[in-house]
């Protein structure tokens, strides 16, 4: 009986470590952020080979910011052009949006980047997402919170579902301590 309990405990610990190996989350300490203030979502930088991964991150982040209590959220409307798929255009677009945000009277800006957004090659084709978010105090220009996270899922999950979990965990750390 005792051996059976030890084997069950060992299996549980091993299973938990396997699950933890599939996910990482690193953040700075949570800042005291005012959810009632005006927030701006800057266009994300796409550091992947997946087209429109940054736009997908923007959509998920905007929705989850509202879910986490940010009631006043504006987004930057960049003009769509064919150059926007290139990394330098993404960075320039985010810089232009930051300049706009500083003039808008908003208190915070959320800037993000996508570092992975794909299905891994292999037998199961697991979805994987890697995301970085920063909250910038627009008055001081300082990053007041920063976090990065990555997660892989099971072969039947969607990349967007994994990304949603990653963004949700990041925002919980940022604005819902």
ZILINTA-V583556 format. One record per residue. SS is DSSP state (H for helix, E for strand, - for the rest). PSI is psi in whole degrees, 0 to 359 (* if undefined). Layout:
SS/PSI, SS/PSI
This chain:
-/316, H/320, H/322, H/318, H/319, H/319, H/320, H/318, H/317, H/317, H/319, H/313, H/316, H/317, H/318, H/320, H/327, H/319, H/320, H/330, H/343, -/3, E/140, E/150, E/123, E/128, E/160, -/167, -/147, -/131, -/164, -/95, -/137, -/106, -/342, -/348, -/169, E/127, E/154, E/135, E/117, -/152, -/136, -/153, E/130, E/104, -/20, -/176, -/3, -/116, -/140, -/16, H/324, H/318, H/323, H/318, H/318, H/315, H/314, H/316, H/316, H/314, H/313, H/332, H/317, H/319, H/324, -/11, -/1, -/110, -/338, E/100, E/126, E/153, E/151, -/126, -/96, -/146, -/133, -/127, -/164, H/341, H/343, H/347, H/352, -/146, H/316, H/322, H/321, H/313, H/317, H/320, H/318, H/321, H/318, H/319, H/323, H/318, H/314, H/316, H/320, H/327, H/345, H/344, -/4, -/156, -/319, E/150, E/141, E/121, E/136, E/166, E/149, E/122, E/341, E/136, E/89, E/173, E/127, -/144, -/137, -/186, -/317, -/336, -/54, -/142, E/147, E/138, E/138, E/126, E/144, E/135, E/144, E/139, E/125, E/130, E/114, -/335, -/314, -/339, -/4, -/145, E/118, E/346, E/143, E/141, E/150, E/142, E/153, E/150, E/145, E/157, -/191, -/161, -/340, -/4, -/157, -/152, H/320, H/326, H/320, H/316, H/320, H/318, H/319, H/311, H/319, H/314, H/320, H/312, H/327, H/319, H/325, H/312, H/355, -/72, -/*
